[in-house]
Each structure stands twice: as structure tokens, then as C-alpha cells.
Amino acid sequence: MLKDFEQLTFEDGQADRLFEHVAVGTTEVTQERFLELIRLYYKCVKGTVLSENLSIKSKTVRRLEVGEVLEALEGPAKEEGVGVQRVKCKAVNDDAIGWVTIAGNQGTPFLEPGGNFLSCVKETVLTDGLSVQDSKTVRKIAKGEVIEVLEFIKKDASLDIKRIKGQAKLDGATGWITVSGNQGTAYLEPC
């Protein structure tokens, strides 16, 4: 099972509760669910660049703006020339891939872990499909609820709204939720 964790022990029922928490109401942990659990996200906290290679001097892919969310793909690794930690990431808004410095050599942070949790700022609904018109409501999402993002922003073209696939931390309900409406109304914001 957990080969390198011989010392790991569970009290009665703890292993079952852990599995129930990880499996989220199913009888198995699928590859997709396992990847959701180990996926690491960063959010950009100071404007910086996404570059082609580990070296800071490599060609710039594009600039990163404050608030952008990145999925870690590799690293962190040390860039020997200047002694900073860099991580290979994919920008969730446009799939641009490259290396980013986590913090400068003077300690200035460019990335912080996170960005994949959103808080509901205006009541909305969780639906079973991307298209609001073609899906059924699973349940309402109340103001203050926290949502873990499973798939980042996609556009429901029929209504010109931005939606994410997410999981409510309250009860594990999964579905599609509107981030912002076509008039600019915000329903979800970063925590």
C-alpha cells in the first residue's frame, strides 16, 4: 500500500475516513481524482516573466500579471547562475508554458502557493454542465462558500459568461459555477 511509510498507523476507522474524504463519495480513486489531489498551483503576486528555459536569461514567453494562476509542471529547481528557485508552470488562462522565479535573490516573492480556491461573493448555482441553459441545477452556492477549482475558466458562449468546474468544500458537490456574468457581476473571487 504505502511502501515507504511502514511507521504510518491509523486508529480504528481513520483509514476508512481518509479514503472517503479522498474518494469523494465513490468506491475508488480514479487517476483524474489522484491528479487533482497532487496538483500544485501558484498565484502571481508580483509581475514577472514566463521564460522558455530554467535560465533567467532565456527567451521570454510572455509577462505574467498579478493575480494570474499557474499550474506547476516541474520543479522547483535552482537556477545556478543567480541562485533562485524556479518552477516550470502552465498559465491556466491561456496554457502558456515556461519557467518562473518563485522569489528573487533578495527575497521578493513573485509566486505564492494557491490560486485554485475561490469564495462565493454573490449567491449563484452549481450546475451539472458548462452551459447554464442545457444543464440542471445541482444546488445553490451561498455567499461565503469556498470552491476548489477543478477546471479553470471556460466560456459559456450561449450566455457570454465565464464558468469554472469546481467542488464545494462544504459537502463535496461538484459541478459548473459562474465566475462572472455577462454584465460584469462577480460571483466568485479568489480567497
Secondary structure as UniProt FT lines:
FT   TURN            3..4
FT   TURN            6..7
FT   TURN            12..13
FT   HELIX           14..23
FT   HELIX           31..38
FT   STRAND          41..44
FT   STRAND          48..51
FT   TURN            56..57
FT   STRAND          60..64
FT   TURN            66..67
FT   STRAND          69..79
FT   TURN            80..83
FT   STRAND          84..91
FT   TURN            92..94
FT   STRAND          97..101
FT   TURN            105..106
FT   STRAND          111..113
FT   STRAND          117..120
FT   STRAND          124..127
FT   TURN            133..134
FT   STRAND          137..141
FT   TURN            143..144
FT   STRAND          146..156
FT   TURN            157..160
FT   STRAND          161..168
FT   TURN            169..171
FT   STRAND          174..180
FT   TURN            182..183
FT   STRAND          188..190
//
